[in-house]
Amino acid sequence: MHAIMKQPRAMAFWSTPPHRNPAETREFLAKMIAIAPVEGEDFIIEHDGRLIGKAGFYRFPEIGYIFDPEVWGQGFAREALAAVLDRAFAIHRLPRALADVDPRNTASIRLLERLGFRETHRQARTWLVGDVWCDSVYFELVAEDYRTA
């Protein structure tokens, strides 16, 4: 994961600056692993034996994901998010999933919309990443809408 999380391009719309060293990524992964199953679940995504990203719910019902820029546009994020959402709605019986996206991240916004997410609202200056304030676009996907889509 450090190979991904150290990349400025991969982390451009993440809630933290790129990781400076493997210890930062280890801490991130330790927190991810420590999530209680009733609170959330995150998955490492591999393709052909290579780690390409992560997707899941750090805390239910908010979905999150990050992928290596080398695999952007190849459908891996959509496939992973569909599996994560299927599991969340069927096994965990979540009534809805939420997402918080930087409005500059148009690819992520398009992905969420293709999965059935709908924008609920926008807010300015929600994340201080390094020394830069970032805005948010909030999305919601209701389980029933996802099942019928």
C-alpha positions as a Markdown table, in Angstrom:
| # | Residue | x | y | z |
|---|---|---|---|---|
| 1 | Met | 0.0 | 0.0 | 0.0 |
| 2 | His | 2.9 | 2.4 | 0.6 |
| 3 | Ala | 3.8 | 2.2 | -3.1 |
| 4 | Ile | 0.3 | 3.7 | -3.7 |
| 5 | Met | 0.0 | 6.0 | -0.8 |
| 6 | Lys | 3.3 | 7.7 | -1.3 |
| 7 | Gln | 2.2 | 8.9 | -4.8 |
| 8 | Pro | 1.0 | 12.5 | -5.0 |
| 9 | Arg | -1.2 | 11.6 | -7.9 |
| 10 | Ala | -2.9 | 8.7 | -6.0 |
| 11 | Met | -3.3 | 10.9 | -2.9 |
| 12 | Ala | -4.4 | 14.1 | -4.7 |
| 13 | Phe | -8.0 | 13.8 | -3.3 |
| 14 | Trp | -7.3 | 11.8 | -0.2 |
| 15 | Ser | -7.8 | 13.2 | 3.3 |
| 16 | Thr | -4.1 | 13.3 | 4.1 |
| 17 | Pro | -1.0 | 14.2 | 2.2 |
| 18 | Pro | 1.1 | 11.5 | 0.5 |
| 19 | His | 2.7 | 9.2 | 3.0 |
| 20 | Arg | 6.3 | 10.2 | 3.6 |
| 21 | Asn | 7.5 | 6.8 | 4.8 |
| 22 | Pro | 6.4 | 3.2 | 5.2 |
| 23 | Ala | 5.7 | 3.8 | 8.9 |
| 24 | Glu | 2.8 | 6.1 | 8.0 |
| 25 | Thr | 1.3 | 3.4 | 5.8 |
| 26 | Arg | 1.8 | 0.7 | 8.4 |
| 27 | Glu | -0.1 | 2.9 | 10.9 |
| 28 | Phe | -2.9 | 3.4 | 8.3 |
| 29 | Leu | -3.1 | -0.4 | 7.7 |
| 30 | Ala | -3.1 | -1.1 | 11.5 |
| 31 | Lys | -6.1 | 1.1 | 11.9 |
| 32 | Met | -7.8 | -0.5 | 8.9 |
| 33 | Ile | -7.2 | -4.0 | 10.3 |
| 34 | Ala | -8.4 | -3.0 | 13.8 |
| 35 | Ile | -11.8 | -2.0 | 12.6 |
| 36 | Ala | -14.4 | -4.0 | 14.5 |
| 37 | Pro | -16.6 | -6.0 | 12.1 |
| 38 | Val | -19.7 | -4.3 | 13.3 |
| 39 | Glu | -18.2 | -0.9 | 12.7 |
| 40 | Gly | -16.8 | -1.4 | 9.2 |
| 41 | Glu | -14.6 | -3.4 | 6.9 |
| 42 | Asp | -11.9 | -2.6 | 4.3 |
| 43 | Phe | -10.4 | -4.9 | 1.7 |
| 44 | Ile | -7.1 | -4.9 | -0.1 |
| 45 | Ile | -7.6 | -5.3 | -3.8 |
| 46 | Glu | -5.2 | -7.4 | -5.9 |
| 47 | His | -5.0 | -8.2 | -9.6 |
| 48 | Asp | -2.6 | -10.8 | -11.0 |
| 49 | Gly | -0.9 | -11.1 | -7.6 |
| 50 | Arg | -0.2 | -7.3 | -7.4 |
| 51 | Leu | -1.8 | -5.0 | -4.8 |
| 52 | Ile | -3.6 | -2.3 | -6.7 |
| 53 | Gly | -5.7 | -0.6 | -4.1 |
| 54 | Lys | -8.2 | -0.8 | -1.2 |
| 55 | Ala | -12.0 | -0.4 | -1.0 |
| 56 | Gly | -14.4 | -0.7 | 1.8 |
| 57 | Phe | -16.0 | 1.0 | 4.8 |
| 58 | Tyr | -13.6 | 2.4 | 7.3 |
| 59 | Arg | -16.8 | 3.2 | 9.3 |
| 60 | Phe | -20.2 | 2.1 | 8.2 |
| 61 | Pro | -21.9 | 3.6 | 6.2 |
| 62 | Glu | -19.1 | 5.7 | 4.6 |
| 63 | Ile | -17.4 | 4.0 | 1.7 |
| 64 | Gly | -13.9 | 4.8 | 0.7 |
| 65 | Tyr | -11.4 | 3.6 | -1.9 |
| 66 | Ile | -8.0 | 4.3 | -3.3 |
| 67 | Phe | -6.3 | 2.7 | -6.3 |
| 68 | Asp | -2.9 | 2.8 | -8.0 |
| 69 | Pro | -3.1 | 5.4 | -10.8 |
| 70 | Glu | -1.6 | 2.8 | -13.1 |
| 71 | Val | -4.9 | 0.9 | -13.0 |
| 72 | Trp | -7.3 | 3.9 | -13.2 |
| 73 | Gly | -9.9 | 3.7 | -15.9 |
| 74 | Gln | -9.7 | -0.1 | -16.2 |
| 75 | Gly | -12.8 | -0.9 | -14.2 |
| 76 | Phe | -11.2 | -2.2 | -11.1 |
| 77 | Ala | -12.7 | 0.4 | -8.8 |
| 78 | Arg | -16.2 | -0.2 | -10.1 |
| 79 | Glu | -15.8 | -4.0 | -9.8 |
| 80 | Ala | -14.4 | -3.7 | -6.2 |
| 81 | Leu | -17.0 | -1.1 | -5.1 |
| 82 | Ala | -19.9 | -3.2 | -6.5 |
| 83 | Ala | -18.6 | -6.2 | -4.5 |
| 84 | Val | -18.2 | -4.1 | -1.3 |
| 85 | Leu | -21.7 | -2.7 | -1.8 |
| 86 | Asp | -23.3 | -6.1 | -2.5 |
| 87 | Arg | -21.8 | -7.4 | 0.8 |
| 88 | Ala | -22.7 | -4.3 | 2.8 |
| 89 | Phe | -26.4 | -4.4 | 1.7 |
| 90 | Ala | -26.8 | -8.2 | 1.8 |
| 91 | Ile | -24.8 | -9.2 | 4.8 |
| 92 | His | -24.5 | -6.2 | 7.0 |
| 93 | Arg | -28.0 | -5.0 | 6.0 |
| 94 | Leu | -26.9 | -1.4 | 5.7 |
| 95 | Pro | -29.9 | 0.8 | 4.7 |
| 96 | Arg | -27.6 | 3.2 | 2.8 |
| 97 | Ala | -24.0 | 4.0 | 1.8 |
| 98 | Leu | -22.4 | 7.4 | 2.0 |
| 99 | Ala | -19.4 | 9.0 | 0.2 |
| 100 | Asp | -17.5 | 12.2 | 0.6 |
| 101 | Val | -15.6 | 13.3 | -2.5 |
| 102 | Asp | -13.5 | 16.3 | -3.4 |
| 103 | Pro | -15.4 | 18.1 | -6.1 |
| 104 | Arg | -12.2 | 18.2 | -8.3 |
| 105 | Asn | -12.2 | 14.4 | -8.4 |
| 106 | Thr | -14.5 | 14.1 | -11.4 |
| 107 | Ala | -13.6 | 10.5 | -12.1 |
| 108 | Ser | -14.6 | 9.4 | -8.6 |
| 109 | Ile | -17.9 | 11.4 | -8.9 |
| 110 | Arg | -18.7 | 9.7 | -12.2 |
| 111 | Leu | -17.9 | 6.3 | -10.7 |
| 112 | Leu | -20.2 | 6.8 | -7.8 |
| 113 | Glu | -23.0 | 8.1 | -10.1 |
| 114 | Arg | -22.6 | 5.0 | -12.3 |
| 115 | Leu | -23.1 | 2.9 | -9.2 |
| 116 | Gly | -26.3 | 4.7 | -8.4 |
| 117 | Phe | -25.1 | 7.2 | -5.8 |
| 118 | Arg | -26.9 | 10.6 | -5.8 |
| 119 | Glu | -25.5 | 13.9 | -4.7 |
| 120 | Thr | -27.1 | 15.1 | -1.5 |
| 121 | His | -25.2 | 18.4 | -0.8 |
| 122 | Arg | -21.9 | 20.2 | -0.9 |
| 123 | Gln | -19.8 | 21.9 | 1.7 |
| 124 | Ala | -16.8 | 24.2 | 1.6 |
| 125 | Arg | -13.6 | 23.8 | 3.6 |
| 126 | Thr | -14.3 | 20.3 | 5.1 |
| 127 | Trp | -10.8 | 18.8 | 5.0 |
| 128 | Leu | -7.5 | 20.5 | 5.8 |
| 129 | Val | -4.9 | 18.4 | 3.8 |
| 130 | Gly | -1.5 | 19.6 | 4.6 |
| 131 | Asp | -2.0 | 23.4 | 4.4 |
| 132 | Val | -4.8 | 23.4 | 1.8 |
| 133 | Trp | -8.5 | 23.4 | 2.6 |
| 134 | Cys | -10.5 | 21.1 | 0.4 |
| 135 | Asp | -14.3 | 21.0 | -0.2 |
| 136 | Ser | -16.7 | 18.0 | -0.2 |
| 137 | Val | -19.5 | 16.7 | -2.3 |
| 138 | Tyr | -21.6 | 14.3 | -0.4 |
| 139 | Phe | -23.3 | 11.3 | -2.0 |
| 140 | Glu | -25.8 | 8.7 | -0.8 |
| 141 | Leu | -26.9 | 5.3 | -2.2 |
| 142 | Val | -30.0 | 3.8 | -0.7 |
| 143 | Ala | -29.9 | 0.0 | -0.5 |
| 144 | Glu | -33.3 | -0.4 | -2.1 |
| 145 | Asp | -32.3 | 1.8 | -5.0 |
| 146 | Tyr | -29.1 | -0.2 | -5.5 |
| 147 | Arg | -31.0 | -3.5 | -5.5 |
| 148 | Thr | -33.4 | -2.3 | -8.2 |
| 149 | Ala | -30.8 | -0.7 | -10.4 |
